């Protein structure tokens, strides 16, 4: 790390979508050693800023909420650039940019050319372009774990005599169970812990990894098990709906699903996307997160307009009889359920919806039945996932 000047005033700009909240203490400790902090700004979507609630309150950071008009747009990055240029016009001497995103390299060069001292802060994964574009660069260590409440349940404190009277083996077993019990946390706290876990795995895997090894680790995380079970969703649907603003889930041509940060290349070099149905579940999650009825305006041309579930039975299959003639039950090959499972679908769902494709005259009828079972959003996601498998086998 290079030595930096000690200016009278400096500003901190944090990319909440690229730096985890566990780095907050280190960021501010380093910045306070440089001089007086005159401005503290953080930029991100609602999901990204939610994970930063505790540091925002602790350090009085000003949050800048950004809303993406469509998937993949870097609205937060643009907002941060605008904020940096405003600080340049205000005569700020030093600007700290906390991010590992090399997209800010051009911004850093522009600020330096104007005489501003730019201090970059990012993880070890930050590439050489971003590091050298800054006046100096500070590598952020591994983030600190999120704090957990330590208070014991009142019932345990109220009965010390009973514990003392228990035999020694029984007391040890009770103690082990209490230690294994996850600490009570709120939904927001659990989201922060889960997001940090995924962020760490992505950093260790070069920015993207398959969901199978990710779930192997998540299933050992008490906060994930509690939050996912409470949502009532399947694992992939839960992640794609809860963290739609932070992570993207894309299926490759070989049927494997990959996770990466929103705005980054979703698949490794040389890996082809699956084509139709790619990231269907992520798109469904975005619709579920929105406060408006996105489903009624985001229906694909081959589908009927999505109506409330109680109106599903009123959709006549004969409207598109000519179009659906070729999409007959003959398209469903033997052992369709196994092919759906091989394509990444939950076994229980695959075994339940495979017969719907095999016994219905056309795919639209199967689509309507799936929506009756799982609802508009999840039903549409399962339909497209199954249809992609059927189309690939043709």
C-alpha positions in Angstrom: 0.0 0.0 0.0 1.3 3.4 -1.0 1.5 6.3 1.4 -1.2 8.9 0.8 -1.2 12.7 1.6 -3.0 13.9 4.7 -5.6 16.3 3.4 -7.8 18.4 5.5 -11.0 16.9 4.1 -12.0 13.8 2.2 -15.1 11.9 1.0 -16.0 8.2 1.1 -18.1 6.7 -1.7 -19.1 3.0 -1.2 -20.4 0.6 -3.8 -22.8 -1.4 -1.7 -23.3 -4.0 -4.5 -19.6 -4.7 -4.7 -18.3 -4.4 -1.0 -19.9 -6.4 1.9 -20.9 -4.7 5.1 -18.3 -6.6 7.1 -15.7 -4.3 5.6 -17.2 -1.1 7.0 -15.0 -0.8 10.1 -11.8 -1.2 8.1 -12.9 1.3 5.5 -13.6 4.0 8.0 -10.6 3.2 10.1 -8.3 3.7 7.1 -10.2 6.8 6.0 -10.1 8.5 9.5 -6.3 8.0 9.5 -6.1 10.2 6.3 -7.9 13.2 7.5 -11.4 14.7 8.3 -14.2 12.9 6.6 -16.5 15.5 5.1 -18.9 13.3 3.1 -20.0 9.7 3.5 -22.1 8.2 0.6 -23.2 4.7 -0.2 -24.9 3.6 -3.4 -27.0 0.5 -4.2 -30.3 -1.2 -4.7 -32.7 -1.9 -1.9 -31.4 -5.4 -1.4 -27.8 -4.2 -1.3 -28.5 -1.3 1.1 -30.5 -3.6 3.4 -27.3 -5.5 4.2 -25.6 -2.2 5.1 -28.2 -1.0 7.6 -26.0 -1.4 10.7 -22.9 0.4 9.3 -25.1 3.1 7.8 -26.5 3.9 11.3 -23.2 3.4 13.0 -21.2 5.8 10.8 -24.0 8.1 9.7 -23.6 7.2 6.0 -26.0 8.9 3.5 -27.7 6.1 1.5 -28.4 6.6 -2.2 -31.1 4.2 -3.4 -31.0 3.2 -7.0 -33.7 1.3 -8.9 -32.9 -0.7 -12.1 -35.3 0.0 -15.0 -34.3 -3.5 -16.4 -32.1 -6.4 -15.4 -28.3 -5.9 -15.9 -28.2 -2.1 -15.8 -25.5 -0.5 -13.7 -27.6 2.3 -12.2 -25.7 2.3 -8.9 -22.3 2.7 -10.7 -23.6 5.7 -12.7 -25.0 7.3 -9.5 -21.6 6.9 -7.8 -19.9 8.5 -10.7 -22.3 11.5 -10.6 -21.6 11.8 -6.9 -17.9 11.8 -7.5 -18.1 14.5 -10.1 -20.2 16.6 -7.7 -17.5 16.3 -5.1 -14.9 17.3 -7.7 -16.8 20.5 -8.5 -17.1 21.2 -4.7 -13.2 21.1 -4.5 -12.8 17.9 -2.5 -9.1 17.0 -2.1 -9.3 13.3 -1.5 -12.0 10.8 -2.6 -12.1 7.2 -1.3 -13.9 4.8 -3.6 -14.7 1.5 -1.8 -15.3 -1.0 -4.6 -13.5 -3.9 -6.4 -15.2 -2.9 -9.7 -12.6 -2.0 -12.4 -15.4 0.0 -14.2 -14.4 2.9 -11.9 -10.9 3.0 -13.4 -11.9 5.7 -15.9 -13.5 7.8 -13.2 -10.3 7.6 -11.1 -8.1 8.7 -14.0 -10.5 11.7 -14.6 -10.4 12.7 -10.9 -6.6 12.4 -10.7 -6.2 14.5 -13.8 -8.2 17.2 -12.0 -5.8 17.1 -9.0 -7.9 14.8 -6.7 -6.2 12.2 -4.6 -8.1 8.9 -5.3 -7.8 6.1 -2.8 -9.3 2.8 -3.9 -10.4 0.1 -1.4 -11.2 -3.4 -2.6 -10.7 -7.1 -2.1 -7.7 -9.1 -3.2 -9.7 -10.0 -6.4 -9.5 -6.4 -7.6 -7.6 -6.4 -10.9 -4.4 -4.5 -11.8 -6.3 -1.9 -13.9 -8.4 -0.6 -11.0 -5.4 -0.7 -8.6 -3.1 1.3 -10.8 -5.8 3.8 -11.8 -6.0 5.0 -8.2 -3.5 7.3 -6.5 -3.2 4.5 -3.9 -5.0 1.2 -3.2 -5.9 -0.5 0.1 -6.7 -4.2 0.1 -9.6 -5.0 2.4 -9.1 -8.1 4.6 -11.8 -10.7 5.0 -15.0 -9.1 6.4 -15.8 -9.5 10.0 -18.8 -11.8 10.8 -22.1 -10.2 11.4 -22.9 -9.7 15.1 -25.4 -12.1 16.7 -27.5 -11.5 19.8 -26.0 -13.4 22.8 -28.9 -13.2 25.3 -30.1 -16.6 26.6 -33.8 -17.4 26.8 -35.4 -16.4 30.1 -36.7 -19.9 30.7 -33.1 -21.3 30.9 -32.1 -18.6 33.5 -35.2 -19.3 35.6 -34.5 -22.9 36.3 -30.9 -23.3 37.5 -31.9 -25.8 40.2 -33.3 -28.2 37.7 -30.2 -28.2 35.6 -28.0 -28.8 38.7 -30.1 -31.8 39.7 -29.8 -33.5 36.3 -27.2 -36.2 35.9 -23.8 -35.2 34.4 -24.4 -36.8 31.0 -27.8 -35.2 30.7 -26.4 -31.7 31.5 -23.7 -32.2 28.9 -26.3 -33.2 26.3 -28.5 -30.2 27.1 -25.5 -27.9 26.8 -24.5 -29.3 23.4 -28.1 -28.8 22.1 -28.1 -25.2 23.3 -24.8 -24.5 21.6 -26.0 -26.0 18.3 -29.2 -23.9 18.4 -28.8 -21.0 16.0 -28.9 -17.5 17.5 -32.2 -15.7 17.0 -31.9 -13.1 14.2 -34.3 -11.0 12.2 -35.0 -11.6 8.5 -32.8 -8.7 7.6 -29.9 -10.0 9.7 -30.2 -13.4 8.2 -30.2 -11.9 4.7 -27.0 -10.1 5.5 -25.3 -13.3 6.7 -26.4 -15.3 3.7 -25.3 -12.6 1.3 -21.9 -12.3 2.9 -21.6 -16.1 2.7 -22.4 -16.1 -1.1 -20.1 -13.1 -1.6 -17.2 -14.9 0.0 -17.8 -18.1 -2.1 -17.9 -16.0 -5.3 -14.6 -14.2 -4.3 -13.0 -17.6 -3.8 -14.3 -18.9 -7.1 -13.3 -16.0 -9.4 -16.7 -14.3 -9.4 -19.0 -17.2 -10.4 -19.7 -20.8 -9.3 -22.3 -23.5 -9.8 -25.3 -23.6 -7.5 -24.7 -27.3 -6.4 -21.6 -26.7 -4.3 -23.1 -23.4 -3.1 -26.1 -25.2 -1.7 -23.8 -27.7 -0.1 -22.4 -24.9 2.0 -25.6 -23.0 2.5 -27.4 -26.1 3.9 -24.9 -26.0 6.8 -25.7 -22.3 7.6 -28.5 -22.1 10.3 -29.6 -18.6 9.1 -30.1 -19.9 5.5 -32.1 -23.0 6.7 -34.4 -20.8 8.9 -35.0 -18.1 6.3 -35.5 -20.5 3.4 -37.9 -22.8 5.2 -39.8 -19.7 6.5 -40.3 -18.5 2.9 -41.9 -21.8 1.8 -40.0 -21.7 -1.5 -37.7 -24.1 -3.2 -34.0 -23.3 -2.7 -33.2 -21.8 -6.1 -36.5 -19.8 -6.2 -35.8 -18.5 -2.7 -32.3 -17.3 -3.6 -33.4 -15.7 -6.9 -36.3 -13.9 -5.3 -34.6 -12.7 -2.1 -31.3 -11.6 -3.7 -32.5 -10.6 -7.2 -30.9 -7.2 -7.0 -27.5 -8.7 -6.0 -27.0 -12.1 -7.6 -28.0 -13.5 -11.0 -28.7 -17.2 -11.8 -28.1 -18.4 -15.3 -28.4 -21.9 -16.8 -25.8 -23.1 -19.2 -26.3 -25.4 -22.2 -25.2 -28.5 -20.2 -28.1 -28.0 -17.8 -26.0 -26.6 -14.9 -27.1 -23.3 -13.1 -24.4 -20.7 -12.3 -24.6 -17.8 -9.8 -22.7 -14.6 -10.1 -23.1 -10.9 -9.1 -25.6 -8.8 -11.1 -23.8 -6.9 -13.8 -20.9 -9.4 -14.3 -20.4 -12.0 -16.9 -22.7 -14.8 -15.8 -20.9 -17.8 -17.4 -17.2 -18.7 -17.6 -15.4 -18.3 -21.0 -16.4 -21.0 -23.4 -19.6 -22.0 -21.6 -22.7 -21.5 -23.7 -26.1 -20.4 -22.2 -29.0 -22.7 -22.5 -31.0 -20.4 -24.8 -34.7 -20.3 -24.2 -35.4 -20.4 -20.5 -32.1 -19.1 -19.3 -32.4 -17.4 -15.9 -36.2 -17.8 -16.0 -36.3 -18.2 -12.3 -34.4 -15.0 -11.8 -36.8 -13.1 -14.0 -39.7 -14.6 -12.0 -38.0 -13.4 -8.8 -37.7 -9.9 -10.0 -41.5 -9.9 -10.8 -42.3 -11.1 -7.3 -40.1 -8.5 -5.7 -41.8 -5.6 -7.6 -44.8 -3.9 -6.0 -46.8 -3.9 -9.3 -48.4 -6.7 -11.3 -45.4 -7.2 -13.6 -46.8 -10.6 -14.7 -49.6 -9.0 -16.7 -47.3 -7.0 -18.9 -44.3 -9.3 -19.1 -46.0 -12.3 -20.8 -44.1 -13.9 -23.7 -45.9 -13.9 -27.1 -46.6 -17.7 -27.0 -48.4 -17.4 -23.7 -51.8 -16.1 -22.8 -52.1 -13.0 -20.7 -51.5 -13.9 -17.1 -54.7 -13.5 -15.0 -55.4 -14.0 -11.3 -55.2 -17.7 -10.4 -59.0 -18.0 -10.0 -59.4 -17.1 -13.7 -57.0 -19.8 -15.0 -59.8 -22.3 -15.7 -61.5 -19.8 -18.0 -58.6 -19.8 -20.5 -59.7 -21.9 -23.5 -57.1 -24.1 -25.0 -58.7 -24.0 -28.4 -57.7 -20.3 -28.9 -54.3 -21.5 -30.1 -55.2 -25.0 -31.4 -53.4 -24.4 -34.7 -50.2 -23.2 -32.9 -50.2 -26.0 -30.4 -50.8 -28.9 -32.8 -47.1 -29.5 -33.1 -46.6 -29.2 -29.3 -48.3 -32.5 -28.5 -47.8 -35.0 -25.8 -45.6 -36.9 -28.3 -42.8 -34.4 -27.6 -42.5 -35.7 -24.0 -40.0 -38.5 -24.1 -40.0 -41.5 -21.7 -38.5 -40.8 -18.3 -39.3 -37.1 -18.7 -39.1 -36.7 -14.9 -35.5 -37.9 -14.8 -34.6 -35.5 -17.6 -36.1 -32.6 -15.6 -34.2 -33.6 -12.5 -31.0 -33.9 -14.6 -31.7 -30.4 -15.8 -31.7 -29.0 -12.3 -35.3 -29.2 -11.2 -36.3 -30.3 -7.7 -37.1 -34.0 -7.8 -40.5 -33.6 -6.1 -41.6 -30.9 -8.6 -40.3 -32.9 -11.6 -42.2 -36.1 -10.6 -45.4 -34.0 -10.2 -45.4 -32.0 -13.4 -43.9 -34.6 -15.8 -47.3 -36.5 -16.1 -49.0 -33.1 -16.9 -46.9 -32.8 -20.1 -47.4 -36.5 -21.0 -51.2 -36.7 -20.6 -52.2 -33.2 -22.0 -53.0 -32.7 -25.7 -50.9 -29.5 -25.9 -48.3 -27.7 -23.8 -50.7 -24.8 -23.0 -53.0 -27.1 -21.1 -50.0 -28.4 -19.1 -49.0 -24.7 -18.5 -52.4 -23.9 -17.0 -52.4 -27.0 -14.8 -48.9 -26.2 -13.4 -50.0 -22.7 -12.6 -53.1 -24.0 -10.7 -50.7 -26.1 -8.5 -47.9 -23.7 -7.9 -49.4 -20.3 -8.6 -48.7 -17.8 -11.4 -45.1 -17.0 -10.7 -43.6 -20.4 -9.6 -45.8 -22.2 -12.1 -44.5 -20.1 -15.0 -40.9 -20.7 -13.9 -41.4 -24.5 -13.7 -43.2 -24.6 -17.1 -40.4 -22.8 -18.9 -37.8 -25.0 -17.2 -39.6 -28.1 -18.3 -40.2 -26.8 -21.8 -36.5 -26.0 -22.3 -35.7 -29.7 -21.4 -38.4 -31.0 -23.8 -37.2 -28.7 -26.6 -33.6 -29.7 -26.1 -34.6 -33.4 -26.6 -36.3 -32.8 -29.9 
